[in-house]
Amino acid sequence: MPKTSQKSYSLPASHLLLALAIVAVWGTNFVVIKLSLHAFPPFLFAALRYTFAFIPLVFFMKKPKVSWANLCIYGLAVGVGQFGVLYFAIDGRISPGLASLVIQTQVFFTIGFAMFFARERLRTYQTIALLVAIIGLIVIALHTDANTTFLGLALVVFAGLSWGVANTVSRRAGSINMLSYVVWASAFAIPPLFAISIVFEGGWDHMSTSLTSAPAGAWAGVLWQSWANTIFGYSAWAWLLSRHPAAVVAPAPLLVPIFGMGAAAYFLAEPLPLWKIMAAGLVITGLVINLFWPNIERSLKRRFS
């Protein structure tokens, strides 16, 4: 990567479009989840996602140089704790648009784990950012209804917690092929997801009925989850991060809730009342403060020193 100063650094147009494509896939993915859940129960849907993320790529990719324990924890955290629980929440307990927003709490859980394991200190601006985001979550909690329940909100926050665990574990894996890492870790998500589905979603008979009666659109949703969201999203994101400063690329996921809420409003007619826009603004403001404040502070010091 060329040594270009971050102050004047900008992404090439083609790379910027790629970043926007990744964020669009990740954001609109919540609509795909909602539509596919009409055909598949949530944990079976998650099991299918990771089955097709694992097969056939595992036969073409070497196991990354990381411990089996690391792969197992990541696979369970992201497969069962994040997406299994997220699908369960979106299945009638929270609207897809709000889910795309609340899941971003993973940023603060990731910071919390870094404080605990790496002894990183919580700075003042991070505390402010967390409080602003929490106010946004409180606004959502005060407006629970048939479409967004308090249980759904709690489940998506738990999914964010699991994502934070996955982020922490993947950071400990070091510099590796992230696509290979995701593919091999998927093996550990598949068995528990199928087991949960068999035990809690109607047994073999209901699973068989879901698999044989699902329309082509639902199977397209499975492949979208496996290939567009997991394989394309993660591999393209890793490719961008390997070629540009993280500070330049990292802000892009802040657009995920924008795409998520916009897609839910357009495709699912999910309403956007003032309170929902206010909550989104608070959560995103918290994320922006957490991400950008150090750069803002440095700029102010240079300007007034």
C-alpha positions, 0 to 999 in steps of 0.5 A, a space after each residue: 500500500 502506498 505511503 499516502 498521508 491519511 489527511 489527503 487520502 481518498 479511495 479510488 472511485 472503483 474502491 469506493 463503489 465496492 465499499 458502498 456495494 458491501 454496505 448495501 448488501 449488509 444493510 439490505 440483508 435484513 429485508 432478505 432475512 425477513 422475507 426468507 423467514 416466511 419459508 424457514 424457521 430462524 435456526 434452520 435458516 441460519 444452519 442453511 446459511 452456514 452450510 452453504 458458506 462452508 460447502 463447497 469452499 472448504 474443499 478449495 481453501 486451506 485451514 487458516 493458521 489459527 487454533 481449532 479453539 479460536 475457530 470454534 469460539 468464532 463459529 459459535 459466536 457469529 453463527 449461533 449467538 449473532 445470526 441465529 439469535 438475530 434471525 429469531 428476533 426478526 421472526 416477529 419480535 423486532 422490525 428488520 430496520 431497527 434490527 439493522 440499527 441495534 446490532 451496531 451496539 457490537 461496537 461498544 461490546 468490542 470496546 468493552 472486551 478490549 478493555 477487559 482482555 487487553 486492559 485498554 482504558 475507556 476514554 471520556 469520549 468513548 463514555 459519552 459515545 456509549 451514553 448517547 447510543 444508550 439513550 437511542 436504545 432507550 427511545 426504542 425500548 419506550 416505543 415497543 409494540 407488536 412489531 418491535 418488542 422489548 424481547 426482540 430488542 434484548 435479543 438483538 443487543 445479545 446478538 451485538 454482544 455475540 458479534 463483539 465476542 466474534 470480533 475479539 476472537 478474530 483479532 486474536 487470530 492475527 493476520 490471516 486469510 479472513 475468508 478462509 477463517 470464516 469458511 472454516 469457522 462455519 463448520 462449528 456453527 452448523 451442528 448446533 444450529 441444526 440441533 436447536 432447530 430439531 429440538 425447538 422448531 418442530 423436529 425432523 418432520 417440520 424441518 423436512 417440510 420446510 426444506 421441501 416446500 420452500 419456494 425458489 425465492 427462499 432458497 435464493 435468500 439462503 444463497 444471498 446470506 451465504 454468498 453475497 453477505 458472508 463470502 462476498 461481504 467478508 472477502 471484499 471487506 478484507 481486500 479493502 482493509 488490506 489496501 487502504 488505511 483502516 481509518 479510511 475504510 472503517 467508517 463505511 459500516 456506519 451506513 448499514 442502518 441507513 441502508 437497512 432502515 431505508 430498504 425495510 421502509 421501501 420493500 416492507 413498508 416499515 414505517 419511519 416515525 419521528 421517534 425511530 429517526 431520532 433513535 437512529 440519529 442517537 445511535 449513529 451519533 454515538 458510533 460517529 463520536 466513538 470513531 471520529 473524535 480522536 481525529 477531530 481532537 487532533 485537528 482542533 489541537 493543530 488548528 489552535 496550537 
